[in-house]
Amino acid sequence: MTRTERFVFAGSSGADLAGRLELPEDNPRALAVFAHCFTCSKDVVAATRIGRRLVENGFGVLRFDFTGLGSSGGDFANTSFTSNVEDLVAAAAALEHAHAAPRLLVGHSLGGAAVIAAAPRLSSVTAVATIGAPFDPGHIRHLFPDQVLAQLRETGSAAVTLAGRPFRVGAQLLEDADRHHLEEALAHLGGALLVMHSPVDEQVDIDNARRIYEAARHPKSFVALDNADHLLTRRADAEYVADVLAAWASRYLPESPAPVGPPTSGGTVLVEESDRGRLAQSIQAGRHAWAADEPRGVGDDTGPTPYDLLLSALGACTAMTLRMYADRKGYPLEHVSVQLRHRRRHADDCADPVETPCAMELIDREIRLVGPLNAEQLDRLAEVADKCPVHRTVTGPLDVHTSVVRSNDLNARVDPREGKP
């Protein structure tokens, strides 16, 4: 089961960059950062499929939108190849701060050139993989019509349509790309390199792969993506890339899994929005993960509701408490089952929780006990059920202290009662 976290961090321009960190159920073999293609986003089909397949292979993968693209802040017109490299370095630093340092960088198209340029600055990285990457970042110049290039020279900015979407670009984008050469970065990569390229790539021809490979030092490898298009639009091609990448990278990774986040105790639960629906949530407690949602009409019914989870906590605690007490007292209790119902309408809770706060009004708990128990034992177990820890928690006074984390600072917490960090 995949755990998904919304991952926001400050990019090279100071704007918030939107990322998605996907993790396997257990600790990942290593963490990877994926850099998408030019003017694409973290959710482009190739990035999504490769990232999720890597998660299936035991990796944790951070995909994010470069400055001014997708859901990230900032102005694309002010970006450049240099800013992309700086965004990658910032992503790696934020990932290390929140979880663990990345060991693997993966870049698609211009994102491949960016991971090569960023890798020498990231000491934790031991493996770098490129997919359809240009040897020269200035290769993007061929995407701009002559009239756009002329306008950039004359006015310093121009509107252009790329991949069917309008963008405003600045002259510094091409000027900066032209100044970058990857020979030095490839000579000081600091890790193993895997070059993956399609021989029939019409956007970035295969000779780019040859030049990258020849400029790099060993260990280095090349894999031909036969018959694949540049954007890897066929699912089989993307999954093949991820499977080969996972097997190759494993040779250059530490044997022990990467720890993700601070050690979780039995009292720590993490709830994050997932991409399975508008209200869908992924929940993690230690090494265990599950989902929550609301019924159709309010949510997408991808998991139990919050009330279902509350009832399950009460039911589980009740059954465990009765089992421990019966075993300690030597009662002939053979089996326990607890069925719970609540009175509350989900839609009422979602309507306006501020103006019309509402809560669960009543819980019906039916406990079924199997075994030759006498009347005294049954009465005692009924009393014990009301003393289980969760029962006492939900029926007694409970103070919930809330703090808010700023999206651009994972350490800055705000106490809403004080209104300051």
C-alpha positions in Angstrom: 0.0 0.0 0.0 1.3 3.4 -0.9 1.5 6.3 1.5 1.2 9.8 0.0 2.2 13.0 1.6 1.7 16.6 0.3 5.2 18.0 0.3 5.6 21.8 0.2 9.0 23.6 0.4 10.6 26.9 -0.6 12.1 26.9 -4.0 15.0 28.9 -5.5 13.0 32.1 -5.8 11.5 31.8 -2.3 8.1 30.8 -3.7 6.4 27.6 -2.3 6.9 24.6 -4.6 4.2 21.9 -4.6 5.4 18.3 -4.3 4.1 14.8 -3.7 6.0 12.3 -1.7 5.0 8.7 -2.2 6.3 6.0 0.1 5.9 2.2 0.4 4.2 0.8 3.4 7.5 -0.2 5.1 10.7 2.0 5.2 11.9 2.6 1.7 15.1 1.2 0.3 16.1 4.8 -0.5 14.5 8.1 -1.3 14.5 9.5 -4.8 13.8 12.9 -6.3 12.2 13.0 -9.8 12.7 16.0 -12.1 10.0 16.4 -14.8 10.4 17.5 -18.4 10.5 21.1 -19.6 7.2 22.9 -19.0 5.6 19.7 -17.7 4.5 19.0 -14.1 4.9 16.4 -11.4 1.7 14.9 -12.6 2.7 14.3 -16.2 1.9 10.7 -17.1 5.5 9.5 -17.3 6.5 11.0 -14.0 3.4 9.6 -12.3 3.8 6.1 -13.7 7.5 5.9 -13.1 7.3 7.3 -9.6 4.5 4.9 -8.5 6.3 1.9 -10.1 9.4 2.8 -8.1 7.3 2.9 -5.0 6.1 -0.6 -5.8 9.8 -1.5 -6.0 10.4 -0.2 -2.5 11.6 3.3 -3.1 10.2 6.6 -1.8 9.8 9.2 -4.5 9.4 12.9 -4.3 7.9 14.6 -7.4 7.5 18.3 -7.5 6.6 21.2 -9.8 9.4 23.5 -10.7 8.9 27.2 -10.1 6.0 28.7 -12.0 4.7 25.3 -13.2 1.8 23.1 -12.0 0.7 23.9 -8.5 3.9 25.7 -7.6 4.3 29.4 -6.9 6.6 31.8 -8.7 6.6 33.2 -12.2 7.7 30.9 -15.0 8.9 33.9 -17.0 11.6 34.5 -14.5 12.9 30.9 -14.4 15.9 29.4 -16.1 17.9 26.2 -16.2 19.9 27.5 -13.2 16.7 28.0 -11.2 15.6 24.5 -12.0 18.9 23.1 -10.6 18.5 25.3 -7.5 15.0 24.0 -7.1 16.3 20.4 -7.2 18.9 21.3 -4.5 16.2 22.9 -2.4 14.0 19.8 -2.8 16.8 17.5 -1.7 17.5 19.7 1.4 13.8 19.8 2.3 13.5 16.1 2.0 16.6 15.5 4.2 15.2 17.9 6.8 11.8 16.2 6.8 12.7 12.6 6.3 16.1 11.5 5.0 18.5 12.6 2.3 17.8 11.4 -1.2 20.1 8.7 -2.7 18.8 8.7 -6.2 18.0 11.5 -8.7 15.9 10.7 -11.8 15.4 13.3 -14.5 13.2 13.2 -17.7 14.2 15.3 -20.7 15.5 18.7 -19.5 14.9 17.4 -16.0 17.6 14.8 -16.8 20.1 17.6 -17.6 19.1 19.3 -14.4 19.8 16.2 -12.2 23.2 15.9 -13.8 24.0 19.5 -12.9 22.6 19.2 -9.4 24.2 15.8 -8.4 27.8 17.1 -7.7 26.3 19.4 -5.1 24.4 16.6 -3.3 26.8 14.4 -1.3 24.1 12.0 -0.4 23.3 11.0 -4.0 24.9 7.8 -5.1 23.0 7.1 -8.3 21.7 9.4 -11.1 19.4 8.3 -14.0 18.4 10.3 -17.1 15.6 9.6 -19.4 15.6 11.2 -22.9 17.9 13.9 -21.6 19.7 16.5 -23.8 23.4 16.8 -23.5 23.2 20.6 -24.0 20.5 22.4 -22.0 20.3 25.0 -24.8 18.7 22.2 -26.8 15.3 23.7 -25.8 16.0 26.6 -28.2 14.6 24.4 -31.1 11.2 24.5 -29.4 10.8 28.2 -30.1 9.7 29.5 -33.5 11.9 32.1 -35.2 9.5 34.9 -34.6 9.5 34.1 -30.8 13.3 34.1 -30.8 13.4 37.4 -32.6 10.9 38.9 -30.1 13.1 37.7 -27.2 16.1 39.4 -28.7 14.2 42.6 -29.2 12.0 42.9 -26.1 13.5 40.4 -23.6 10.2 38.4 -23.3 7.7 36.7 -25.5 4.5 34.6 -25.4 4.9 31.1 -26.7 2.8 27.9 -26.9 4.6 24.8 -25.8 2.9 21.4 -25.7 -0.4 23.1 -26.4 -0.2 25.5 -23.4 0.6 29.2 -23.4 3.7 30.5 -21.5 5.5 33.8 -21.2 9.3 33.3 -21.2 12.1 35.7 -20.6 15.3 36.0 -22.7 17.3 34.8 -19.7 15.8 31.3 -20.1 17.7 30.6 -23.4 20.7 32.7 -22.5 21.2 30.8 -19.3 20.6 27.4 -21.0 23.2 28.2 -23.6 25.8 29.0 -20.9 25.4 25.6 -19.3 27.6 22.7 -20.4 27.4 19.3 -18.7 30.9 18.0 -19.3 32.3 19.2 -15.9 29.2 18.0 -14.0 29.5 14.6 -15.6 33.2 14.4 -14.8 32.4 15.1 -11.1 29.1 13.4 -10.8 30.0 11.7 -7.5 27.8 8.6 -8.2 26.8 6.0 -10.8 25.0 7.1 -13.9 22.3 5.4 -15.9 21.5 6.8 -19.3 18.1 5.7 -20.8 17.1 6.9 -24.2 14.9 5.8 -27.1 16.6 5.3 -30.5 13.5 6.8 -32.2 13.1 9.8 -29.9 12.0 12.7 -32.2 12.3 15.5 -29.6 15.8 14.7 -28.3 17.7 12.5 -30.6 19.8 9.5 -29.5 23.1 11.2 -30.1 22.5 13.2 -26.9 22.7 9.9 -25.0 26.0 9.1 -26.6 27.5 12.4 -25.7 26.3 12.1 -22.1 27.6 8.6 -21.8 31.0 9.4 -23.3 31.5 12.4 -21.0 30.7 10.5 -17.8 33.1 8.4 -15.8 32.5 4.9 -14.6 30.4 3.4 -13.2 28.0 4.2 -16.0 25.3 2.2 -17.9 23.2 2.7 -21.0 19.7 1.2 -21.7 18.0 1.7 -25.1 14.2 2.2 -24.8 13.3 0.6 -28.1 10.2 2.0 -29.8 9.4 4.4 -27.0 8.3 8.0 -27.6 9.9 10.9 -25.9 7.2 11.4 -23.3 6.8 7.6 -22.6 3.1 7.8 -23.1 2.7 4.0 -23.2 2.3 2.6 -19.7 4.5 -0.4 -20.6 7.5 1.9 -21.4 7.2 3.9 -18.2 6.9 0.7 -16.1 9.9 -0.8 -17.9 12.0 2.3 -17.1 11.1 2.1 -13.5 11.7 -1.6 -13.1 15.2 -1.4 -14.8 16.0 1.7 -12.8 15.1 0.0 -9.5 17.2 -3.0 -10.2 20.2 -0.9 -11.4 20.1 1.6 -8.5 20.0 -1.2 -5.9 23.7 -1.9 -6.6 24.6 1.6 -5.5 22.4 2.0 -2.4 23.1 1.1 1.3 21.8 -2.2 2.5 19.6 -0.9 5.3 16.3 0.9 4.4 16.1 4.6 4.7 14.3 5.8 7.8 11.4 8.0 7.0 10.5 10.7 9.5 11.1 10.6 13.3 10.5 7.2 15.1 6.8 6.7 15.6 5.6 5.5 18.9 2.3 3.8 19.6 0.8 7.2 20.3 1.7 8.9 17.0 -0.6 8.8 13.9 0.0 10.7 10.7 -2.9 11.7 8.5 -2.3 13.2 5.0 -4.5 14.0 2.0 -4.1 11.4 -0.7 -4.8 11.7 -4.4 -7.5 9.0 -4.4 -10.4 11.5 -4.0 -11.3 15.1 -2.9 -11.6 14.2 0.8 -9.6 11.0 0.8 -6.9 10.7 3.5 -4.0 8.3 4.0 -3.3 7.3 7.6 -0.1 5.9 9.1 0.6 4.6 12.5 4.1 3.1 12.8 4.5 0.6 10.0 0.7 0.3 9.4 -1.2 2.3 6.8 -4.8 2.6 5.8 -7.3 5.1 4.3 -10.2 7.3 5.3 -12.9 9.1 3.3 -16.6 10.1 3.4 -19.5 8.3 1.8 -20.3 9.1 -1.9 -22.1 12.3 -2.3 -19.8 14.0 0.2 -16.5 12.1 -0.6 -15.5 9.2 -2.9 -16.0 6.3 -0.4 -12.4 5.1 -0.8 -12.1 4.2 2.9 -14.0 4.2 6.2 -15.3 7.5 7.5 -13.8 9.3 10.5 -16.8 8.1 12.6 -16.2 4.6 11.4 -12.6 4.9 12.6 -13.7 6.3 15.9 -16.1 3.4 16.4 -13.4 0.9 15.3 -11.1 2.3 18.0 -13.7 1.9 20.7 -14.7 -1.6 19.5 -11.1 -2.8 19.3 -10.2 -1.4 22.7 -13.3 -2.9 24.2 -12.5 -6.4 22.8 -8.9 -6.2 23.8 -9.7 -5.0 27.4 -12.2 -7.8 27.9 -9.8 -10.5 26.5 -7.0 -9.3 28.9 -9.3 -9.2 31.9 -10.9 -12.6 31.2 -7.5 -14.2 30.7 -6.2 -12.7 33.9 -9.2 -13.9 35.9 -9.4 -17.3 34.3 -12.9 -16.7 32.8 -13.9 -19.3 30.2 -14.2 -16.6 27.5 -13.9 -18.2 24.0 -14.6 -15.3 21.7 -15.5 -11.6 21.8 -17.2 -9.5 19.1 -18.3 -5.9 19.3 -20.8 -4.2 17.0 -21.1 -0.4 17.1 -23.5 2.1 15.6 -23.6 5.8 15.9 -26.3 8.5 15.4 -25.0 11.4 13.2 -25.4 12.4 9.5 -22.1 12.8 7.6 -23.5 15.6 5.4 -24.5 17.6 8.5 -20.9 17.5 9.7 -19.5 18.7 6.4 -22.0 21.5 5.8 -20.6 24.2 8.1 -18.6 22.9 11.1 -17.8 26.5 12.3 -21.3 28.0 12.3 -23.2 24.8 13.2 -20.8 22.6 15.1 -22.1 19.1 15.6 -20.9 15.9 17.1 -21.8 12.2 17.5 -24.8 12.1 19.8 -25.0 8.4 20.7 -23.0 5.2 20.3 -24.8 1.8 20.5 -22.3 -0.9 21.5 -23.4 -4.5 21.4 -20.9 -7.0 22.9 -21.2 -10.7 22.2 -19.4 -13.1 24.4 -19.0 -16.8 23.6 -18.2 -19.3 26.3 -19.7 -20.9 29.4 -19.7 -17.7 31.4 -22.0 -17.4 34.6 -24.1 -14.4 35.4 -21.6 -12.9 37.7 -18.9 -13.1 35.1 -21.1 -11.5 32.5 -22.0 -8.6 34.8 -18.3 -8.1 35.6 -17.3 -8.0 32.0 -20.0 -5.5 31.2 -18.5 -3.2 33.9 -15.0 -3.7 32.6 -16.1 -2.8 29.0 -17.0 0.7 30.3 -13.5 1.0 31.7 -11.6 0.4 28.5 -9.1 3.3 27.8 -10.8 4.5 24.6 -14.3 4.4 26.3 -13.0 6.5 29.2 -11.3 8.9 26.7 -14.4 9.6 24.6 -16.7 9.9 27.6 -14.4 12.0 29.8 -12.9 15.5 29.5 -10.3 15.7 26.7 -8.2 18.6 25.7 -6.9 18.7 22.1 -4.1 21.2 21.6 -3.8 22.3 17.9 -0.7 23.7 16.2 -0.4 24.8 12.6 2.7 24.2 10.4 3.6 26.9 7.8 3.7 25.4 4.3 7.1 27.0 3.6 8.7 26.1 6.9 8.4 22.6 8.2 9.6 23.7 11.7 7.6 26.9 12.2 4.5 26.0 14.2 1.7 28.4 15.0 -0.4 28.3 18.1 -3.8 29.6 16.9 -4.6 30.7 20.5 -1.5 33.0 20.5 -1.5 34.0 16.8 2.3 33.8 16.6 5.1 31.3 15.9 
